[in-house]
Structure formats: structure tokens, C-alpha cells
């Protein structure tokens, strides 16, 4: 039982955060719901985004979140985080794409906003809590040997969200709860149905923005060339930022063999394409590395499994810490679509050891 401890719960109005609320309340915690308002209309002509975190339907979602908490007798507060989101997340998102890199806005938002700013704003308003909880599908486990709270994969492999949480600090993890980590998505929906909750069949958010990501870049079309890696010009485009590494569809060029985007040349506004073999790599380098499940960077090479996309099947690799703080990754099998700017996360079994940002 909770022994009367207070927990803030990040509430979105969806089935996951709602069941999170119910489970914690049932366990005897003093539960307080908190939500972030992150949407603003600074971007002109932004189309209505659908089922996502960032979009025009946020206002209705926040109303529903408050109604839900009221119906459960739970206090609920909404904090305006829109300026901070614009400064730290949208600006990062734009900067990365316009530098030919692929960002992870959800990972950055989790660390800085959801698990950072949101509980801090609550604290500033005099709302004291022992823990912060969300409906993420991940688990936590105390390592008695090191004293660390380890981040582990959720029970439901298809819904596991540990990839998006790997940059949470050791301090944040020590004060987190993830009640859904030991459940599958279907089990969570069943709990919601058993409680008679209307959100039991509500669709999941798909991403932080449901429209075209280029909506957020505010870039005027700029003609450039689509060029094969051998130098041959194959066509034109309207801005390299409209493409991502590994992209195959929508290139608008004809070829005997399938072609993929293998590089983005921002200095010359060129999209470089090539056959599948040019997309594959056996080595990579990560920078801005964090060691989520270790006290410090390992002094010897480690055998791990990695993911450089959230939905990817774990890949065996050897990682080695370099003198400049970066990590060299040698994959057991060639990997495709290694996009600079994306996160690569290191696992041993179900435990997140750490991760970093792909830079080479």
C-alpha cells in the first residue's frame, strides 16, 4: 500500500493515463491529476492535427481530463507550458530537420517537459508530491547493489515505451511510478471497461503531431536536386527538409531498382539517393550519451542490444566508450536507415543501460 503518499499523475484524458489514475487511487495513494497545455497558434495556417499530443484539439482534451478527475473526486490542475514547449521542443524540432538530421521530439519532451517542467510547476504552486506517475508502458526496479532505480521494458512488447524514456535522469526515475508497465494494452482496456470508463475504447495518440511534420517547419519551397550517390541528377525537389534518411516512397523519380534517401546535403539543398546497399551500416557513433542504468560510463566494451527506432526489433551490438564521451557501436548485423539525430538506446535484457544521439 501507499502509506498515504501523494502522487502527481500526468493526465491526457486517454485510456492509459485514466487507468493509471484508477490503479494508484485503488492502491491508496493521494492522487492529484496534472496536465500540460502546450499548443499555441503561433504557426499560421496550421491544419487541425488529429489524434496527437500537439494540436488544435488540445482544449477539448484538457476539458475531458478535468471532467474525468472531477468524476473520480480527484484534484486536477492544468499548467500552461506552451512557451517552454515552443522554446525547447518546437525550436529543436525545426533546427534538427533544417540541419538534415532527424529529431526525437517525444524523448526530449519527456525529459524536459513532462517529467521536468510539469512537476516543477506543480511544486511552485505549493503542490507537494512524493512521486510523479504516467501511463507509459515501462517498468521500474530498484537495484539493491547500486541503489539505482532501473528503467526496464514494459510487459507488452508491442507497446513498450522504454525507448522514449531513456533520457530520464536518475533523480527523475527515483521519483517515478509506471503502474501500467506490468500490463498489456488489452489488459488496460479491460480494466477501463471493468471500471465503466468511457475512454476504454478511445484511440491512442500516434505521435506528438498528427499532421505532416513539415507543417511545423515554416519553410518556403526551395528547388534543389535529387542526386544519385554516383553523381547523376535524377530529379528535383522543393526542399531537402521534406525527406528523411531511409525514405523510399514519395521520391518522385524513376529507377530500375528501388532507391532510398541515404544523405541530406543542407549546404547545397541536395537529396542524395542510392540503392538499399548504401543504406546499410555495421558501425555508428553516438554522442550526448546518458547512462540510465549504470553509475558511470563502462570502462570496457559491452555486449548489448540496441534500438535506433522505437518500433525496431532489438539488434545485437558491441558498444565501447570513447575518450571524448561518445560511444562506438558495432552491430552484429548491418543496419539500415541510421539517421543522424535519432536516439539509439542500449539494453541488456529488459534493462535500459543508456543511450545517445546518433552522430556518425
Secondary structure, DSSP 8 states (H G I E B T S, - for coil): --TT-EEEEE--SSHHHHHHHHHHHHTT-EEEEEEEE-----STT-----SSSBSTTHHHHHHHHHHHHHHTT-EEEEEE-HHHHIIIIIHHHHHHHHTT----HHHHHIIIIIIIIHHHHHHHTT---SEEE---SEEEEE-TTT--EEEEE-S-TTT--HHHHTT--HHHHHTEE-GGGGS-HHHHHHHHHHTT-GGGG-----SSB-S-GGGGT------EEEEETTS-EEEEES-GGG--TT--TT-----SS--EEEEEETTTTEEEEE-GGGGEEEEEEEEEEE-TTSSS--SS-EEEEEESSTTS--EEEEEEE-TTS-EEEEEEEEEE---TT-EEEEEETTEEEEEEEE--
